[in-house]
Structures are given as structure tokens and as C-alpha cells.
């Protein structure tokens, strides 16, 4: 059962990523429960799909794309809840996924109930800088385990 829950979350996360990369804020928002919350440090808290859609619309409109997870971990909490944490980079920034709470529905779809992440820094030097940051983040994560 836990593996199938994780599979549902991986599918949901992949769908969200596809929407993000397509600059589809409506699609991104539909990956959240209607009353979900999105906490983005240092930018604030966004409650409900409409506010979440507006956040993703602003971010993708500002040229953020190419999301990559350097590290990620899924933890099955119970028969319907999975938490996801990790470290990520994008075209212009990097940060940590503090806690994403996914709820798996009876039909096998997974929606986010809460999404909490933090911007740790900006990437201004292109691919070479991003590659260097990803290497540092991987090494820091391994040594902190």
C-alpha cells in the first residue's frame, strides 16, 4: 500500500510540474485541494486555489521555469496522506521544499493540502552557476543525513 500511495503522489507531482513548465497557473492550482494553503518564504501565505493560481501566474510570468529536485523524500503518514520534502533549483532560484502534504483520494488521484517551501537564493550566472549550486546542495544534504 505505501508504494502505491507514493506512486499516486509522484503522478500528482509530475502533473503539477508539467503545468508549471507549461506556464499553466490554472493547472498548477488544480493540483491543490480547494482549501489548500501555500506558504512561500519570504513571500507570504496564499489560501485557496484562486490565490495559489495567482501566485503561480506571477512566478511563471517572471521567468521562473525548469524546476529540478536535487533531493526529495516521501513519507507515508497514513492510508491517505504522504509528505514530501526536498531541495530544488529553478532557472533563477533555489530553495528547500519544507513540507508538501499530499492527500490521496479514493480514485487514486493525489492533491496537495499544504505546500510550504522557501527560496534560499537567486541564480544569476546561468547554467554553470546552477550546476555548481546543485552540487553544493547535494553534498550538504548528504553530509547532514
C-alpha positions, 0 to 999 in steps of 0.5 A: 500500500505505501508504494502505491500511495507514493506512486499516486503522489509522484503522478500528482507531482509530475502533473503539477510540474508539467503545468508549471513548465507549461506556464499553466497557473490554472493547472498548477492550482488544480493540483491543490485541494480547494482549501489548500494553503501555500506558504512561500518564504519570504513571500507570504501565505496564499489560501485557496486555489484562486490565490495559489493560481495567482501566485503561480501566474506571477512566478511563471510570468517572471521567468521562473521555469525548469524546476529540478529536485536535487533531493526529495523524500516521501513519507507515508503518514497514513492510508491517505496522506504522504509528505514530501520534502526536498531541495530544488533549483529553478532557472533563477532560484533555489530553495528547500521544499519544507513540507508538501502534504499530499492527500490521496483520494479514493480514485487514486488521484493525489492533491496537495493540502499544504505546500510550504517551501522557501527560496534560499537564493537567486541564480544569476550566472546561468547554467554553470552557476546552477550546476555548481549550486546543485552540487553544493546542495547535494553534498550538504544534504548528504553530509547532514543525513 
